[in-house]
């Protein structure tokens, strides 16, 4: 069985910490470098449900996409929800490792997994990494459909093939417009509208879209169709991709690791109530 330090070295080769954004908090949060690793759990969020799942599974290591302490802390007291996660992990000899923005821009990375989940053909990164001579790394991906479909059909594709959430899929644009070229970016993507427009795509699929950026994007001379999925749903496919990458490393080294991908939905939204159209806006009470 490999030691934790050996597994972490392999993970850092996949997603070098040096490629994370300066504001990010990636790497190993807790764990004994000399401890043996036999079972690994992949998840999006390092929340208590995932820690409890790891305990029940008998995992030695959790690998998450989101950091536990993105902005730092002065305490890991068990009365705080993040401190409780740390206590659970340490008491049960479970390590925690985070690959966040360094996994976003990797090749393959988070957006490759998202494109794969939607059966899209990738043509290149949306925001290329200038340090990559092969032109494969970078933020987001530009993709093509094998056959054109309407925006309505593309949204239905996302709803059917991404993990289900309370939010579902939101769409901005003419449902009957034809779609062939697509940009995708796992996680929050409304800061990328300029690059998306420059790419000349028909639709942009991402998460966490806000009113004002969407309104401005829709008012341009060439309106951009937008598909908004839940943040968790756009990043969960990376867990399966990352687990497969670690499986390949384990097989190459003869480690015999057993990897698992959590199916626990840690999206924070729990219910969705469809709007009911009032008889008339003007008749609404003052």
C-alpha positions as CSV (number, residue, x, y, z in Angstrom):
1,X,0.0,0.0,0.0
2,X,1.3,3.5,-0.8
3,X,1.9,6.1,1.9
4,X,-0.1,9.3,1.9
5,X,2.9,11.3,0.8
6,X,3.3,9.1,-2.3
7,X,-0.4,9.5,-3.3
8,X,-0.2,13.3,-2.7
9,X,2.9,13.5,-4.9
10,X,0.9,11.8,-7.7
11,X,-2.0,14.2,-7.2
12,X,0.3,17.2,-7.3
13,X,1.6,16.0,-10.6
14,X,-1.9,15.9,-12.0
15,X,-2.9,19.2,-10.5
16,X,0.2,21.2,-9.6
17,X,-0.5,23.6,-6.7
18,X,1.6,26.2,-8.4
19,X,-1.1,26.5,-11.1
20,X,-3.8,27.4,-8.5
21,X,-4.9,31.1,-8.3
22,X,-3.1,33.1,-5.6
23,X,-6.3,33.5,-3.6
24,X,-7.0,29.8,-3.6
25,X,-6.3,27.2,-0.8
26,X,-5.3,23.9,-2.3
27,X,-3.3,20.9,-1.1
28,X,-3.4,18.7,1.9
29,X,-5.6,20.0,4.8
30,X,-4.9,17.2,7.2
31,X,-3.3,13.8,7.3
32,X,-0.1,11.9,8.3
33,X,2.3,11.7,5.4
34,X,3.5,8.3,6.6
35,X,0.0,6.8,6.9
36,X,-0.9,4.0,4.4
37,X,-3.7,4.7,1.9
38,X,-6.0,1.9,0.7
39,X,-9.3,3.6,0.0
40,X,-10.0,7.1,-1.5
41,X,-13.3,9.0,-1.7
42,X,-13.8,11.8,-4.2
43,X,-16.4,14.6,-3.6
44,X,-17.1,18.2,-4.5
45,X,-17.6,19.6,-1.0
46,X,-15.7,18.9,2.2
47,X,-18.8,19.0,4.4
48,X,-19.8,16.8,7.3
49,X,-22.0,14.5,5.2
50,X,-18.9,13.6,3.1
51,X,-16.7,13.2,6.2
52,X,-19.3,10.8,7.7
53,X,-19.5,8.9,4.4
54,X,-15.8,8.5,4.4
55,X,-15.9,7.1,8.0
56,X,-18.6,4.6,7.0
57,X,-16.7,3.6,3.8
58,X,-13.5,3.2,5.7
59,X,-11.7,5.7,3.5
60,X,-8.2,6.8,4.4
61,X,-8.3,9.9,2.1
62,X,-10.9,12.3,0.8
63,X,-10.1,14.4,-2.3
64,X,-12.5,17.3,-2.8
65,X,-12.7,20.1,-5.4
66,X,-13.8,22.8,-3.0
67,X,-11.5,24.0,-0.2
68,X,-12.4,23.5,3.5
69,X,-10.8,26.8,4.6
70,X,-10.7,29.1,1.6
71,X,-10.3,32.3,3.7
72,X,-8.3,30.8,6.6
73,X,-9.3,30.4,10.2
74,X,-8.2,30.9,13.7
75,X,-9.8,27.8,15.2
76,X,-10.8,24.2,14.4
77,X,-12.9,24.0,17.5
78,X,-15.4,21.2,17.1
79,X,-18.4,23.5,17.9
80,X,-17.9,25.1,14.4
81,X,-19.1,23.1,11.4
82,X,-15.7,23.2,9.7
83,X,-14.0,22.3,13.0
84,X,-16.3,19.4,13.4
85,X,-15.2,18.1,9.9
86,X,-11.5,18.4,10.9
87,X,-12.2,16.6,14.2
88,X,-14.1,13.8,12.4
89,X,-11.3,13.3,9.9
90,X,-8.4,13.3,12.4
91,X,-10.2,11.0,14.9
92,X,-10.7,8.5,12.1
93,X,-7.3,8.8,10.5
94,X,-8.7,10.3,7.3
95,X,-6.7,12.7,5.2
96,X,-8.2,15.6,3.2
97,X,-6.7,16.9,0.0
98,X,-8.1,19.8,-2.2
99,X,-7.6,20.4,-5.9
100,X,-9.6,23.5,-6.8
101,X,-8.5,26.1,-9.4
102,X,-5.4,24.0,-10.2
103,X,-7.9,21.3,-11.3
104,X,-10.1,23.9,-13.2
105,X,-7.3,24.7,-15.7
106,X,-5.8,21.2,-15.9
107,X,-5.9,19.1,-19.0
108,X,-8.0,17.1,-18.4
109,X,-9.7,19.3,-15.9
110,X,-13.1,20.3,-14.5
111,X,-14.5,21.6,-17.8
112,X,-13.3,18.6,-19.8
113,X,-15.3,16.4,-17.4
114,X,-18.3,18.7,-17.8
115,X,-18.0,18.6,-21.7
116,X,-17.7,14.9,-21.5
117,X,-20.8,14.5,-19.4
118,X,-22.7,16.4,-22.1
119,X,-21.1,14.4,-24.9
120,X,-19.6,17.5,-26.5
121,X,-16.5,17.5,-28.7
122,X,-13.8,19.8,-27.3
123,X,-11.9,22.0,-29.7
124,X,-9.8,23.9,-27.2
125,X,-9.7,26.0,-24.0
126,X,-11.9,29.0,-23.6
127,X,-9.2,31.0,-21.8
128,X,-5.8,29.3,-22.8
129,X,-3.0,29.0,-20.3
130,X,-0.1,30.9,-21.9
131,X,2.4,28.6,-20.2
132,X,1.1,25.6,-22.0
133,X,2.9,25.1,-25.3
134,X,0.4,22.4,-26.4
135,X,-2.6,24.7,-25.9
136,X,-4.7,22.3,-24.0
137,X,-4.7,23.8,-20.5
138,X,-6.8,26.7,-19.5
139,X,-10.1,27.8,-18.0
140,X,-13.3,26.5,-19.7
141,X,-13.7,24.7,-22.9
142,X,-15.0,25.5,-26.4
143,X,-16.9,22.6,-27.9
144,X,-19.1,21.5,-30.8
145,X,-22.1,19.3,-31.1
146,X,-21.9,16.6,-33.7
147,X,-25.3,17.7,-35.0
148,X,-27.1,21.1,-34.5
149,X,-30.0,21.2,-32.1
150,X,-32.2,23.8,-30.7
151,X,-31.5,25.7,-27.4
152,X,-34.5,23.9,-25.9
153,X,-33.0,20.5,-26.9
154,X,-29.5,21.5,-25.6
155,X,-31.0,22.5,-22.2
156,X,-32.9,19.2,-22.1
157,X,-29.6,17.5,-22.7
158,X,-28.0,19.3,-19.7
159,X,-31.0,18.5,-17.5
160,X,-30.9,14.8,-18.5
161,X,-27.1,14.2,-18.3
162,X,-26.0,16.4,-15.4
163,X,-26.7,15.2,-11.8
164,X,-30.2,16.3,-10.8
165,X,-30.5,19.2,-8.4
166,X,-33.4,21.3,-6.9
167,X,-32.5,24.2,-9.2
168,X,-32.6,22.2,-12.4
169,X,-31.5,24.1,-15.6
170,X,-32.3,27.8,-16.3
171,X,-32.2,29.2,-19.9
172,X,-31.8,32.7,-21.3
173,X,-32.4,32.9,-25.0
174,X,-34.8,31.9,-27.8
175,X,-35.7,28.2,-27.1
176,X,-35.9,27.6,-30.9
177,X,-32.5,29.1,-31.9
178,X,-30.0,26.6,-33.4
179,X,-27.0,25.6,-31.4
180,X,-23.8,24.1,-32.7
181,X,-20.8,25.8,-31.0
182,X,-20.9,25.7,-27.2
183,X,-18.7,27.1,-24.4
184,X,-18.7,25.4,-21.0
185,X,-17.1,26.3,-17.7
186,X,-17.6,24.3,-14.5
187,X,-18.5,26.5,-11.5
188,X,-19.1,30.2,-11.5
189,X,-18.7,31.6,-15.0
190,X,-20.3,35.0,-15.5
191,X,-16.8,36.6,-15.3
192,X,-16.0,35.0,-18.7
193,X,-18.6,36.6,-20.9
194,X,-16.0,38.7,-22.8
195,X,-14.0,35.6,-23.7
196,X,-17.2,33.6,-24.5
197,X,-18.4,36.3,-26.9
198,X,-14.9,36.5,-28.5
199,X,-15.1,32.7,-29.1
200,X,-18.2,33.2,-31.3
201,X,-20.2,30.4,-29.7
202,X,-24.0,30.0,-29.7
203,X,-24.5,29.2,-26.1
204,X,-22.5,29.2,-22.8
205,X,-23.2,26.6,-20.1
206,X,-21.9,27.4,-16.6
207,X,-23.3,28.1,-13.1
208,X,-24.1,30.9,-10.6
209,X,-25.2,33.3,-13.3
210,X,-26.4,36.7,-11.8
211,X,-29.1,39.0,-13.0
212,X,-27.1,42.0,-14.2
213,X,-24.3,40.2,-16.1
214,X,-26.9,38.0,-17.8
215,X,-29.1,41.0,-18.7
216,X,-26.2,42.8,-20.2
217,X,-25.1,39.7,-22.1
218,X,-28.6,39.4,-23.6
219,X,-28.8,43.0,-24.6
220,X,-25.7,42.9,-26.9
221,X,-26.2,43.2,-30.7
222,X,-25.5,39.5,-31.0
223,X,-27.4,38.0,-28.0
224,X,-25.6,35.1,-26.3
225,X,-27.8,32.2,-25.2
226,X,-27.0,31.1,-21.6
227,X,-27.7,27.8,-19.8
228,X,-27.3,28.0,-16.0
229,X,-26.9,24.8,-14.0
230,X,-26.3,24.3,-10.3
231,X,-22.6,24.9,-9.3
232,X,-22.3,21.4,-7.7
233,X,-23.8,19.7,-10.8
234,X,-21.3,21.3,-13.2
235,X,-18.3,20.2,-11.1
236,X,-19.4,16.7,-9.9
237,X,-18.4,15.0,-13.2
238,X,-14.8,16.0,-12.4
239,X,-14.9,13.6,-9.4
240,X,-15.5,10.6,-11.8
241,X,-12.7,11.8,-14.1
242,X,-10.3,12.4,-11.2
243,X,-11.0,9.0,-9.7
244,X,-10.3,7.4,-13.1
245,X,-7.0,9.3,-13.3
246,X,-6.0,8.0,-9.8
247,X,-7.1,4.5,-10.8
248,X,-4.7,4.6,-13.7
249,X,-1.8,5.8,-11.5
250,X,-2.6,3.1,-8.9
251,X,-2.6,0.4,-11.6
252,X,0.7,1.7,-13.0
253,X,2.4,1.6,-9.6
254,X,0.7,-1.6,-8.4
255,X,-0.8,0.3,-5.4
256,X,-4.2,-1.5,-5.4
257,X,-6.1,1.6,-4.3
258,X,-9.9,1.4,-4.2
259,X,-11.5,4.7,-5.3
260,X,-15.1,5.8,-4.8
261,X,-17.1,8.8,-6.0
262,X,-19.6,10.2,-3.6
263,X,-23.2,10.3,-4.9
264,X,-24.2,12.4,-2.0
265,X,-25.8,15.6,-3.3
266,X,-24.1,18.5,-1.4
267,X,-25.7,21.2,-3.5
268,X,-27.0,23.6,-0.8
269,X,-30.4,24.2,-2.5
270,X,-32.9,21.6,-1.4
271,X,-36.2,22.4,-3.1
272,X,-37.7,24.3,-6.1
273,X,-41.2,25.8,-6.3
274,X,-42.2,26.7,-9.9
275,X,-43.5,30.2,-10.4
276,X,-47.3,30.7,-10.7
277,X,-48.1,33.4,-13.3
278,X,-50.5,36.0,-11.7
279,X,-53.5,37.2,-13.7
280,X,-51.7,40.4,-14.5
281,X,-48.8,42.3,-13.0
282,X,-50.8,45.4,-12.9
283,X,-53.4,43.7,-10.8
284,X,-50.9,42.7,-8.1
285,X,-51.4,44.3,-4.7
286,X,-49.5,47.5,-3.9
